[in-house]
Amino acid sequence: MLLNNQNQSFLEVQILGVYQTKIEVKTVSGKCLFVYPTKTQKDDPLFWQSLKDIIKAKLWLPINKTLHQLIDSDWLVATNA
């Protein structure tokens, strides 16, 4: 199932840049926030290269609204079928 407006536990963000181990993002409303990668993400060089590609492509990603972390399932959520 795709994330939609009924599931308000996420924010849509665009990555602006990476500063040391925090990621600056901009929400749809224009508010700037910092996203903090997990320990696994911090140690993963492919994660950081992917972020550079995402910045270049100007893609929008979902983040957890309360924890300010990237949602690892991207725009998909599990269904209870």
Summary of the structure (lengths in Angstrom):
residues: 81
radius of gyration: 12.7
end to end distance: 10.6
largest distance: 41.2
contacts: 181
relative contact order: 0.27
helix: 21%
strand: 35%
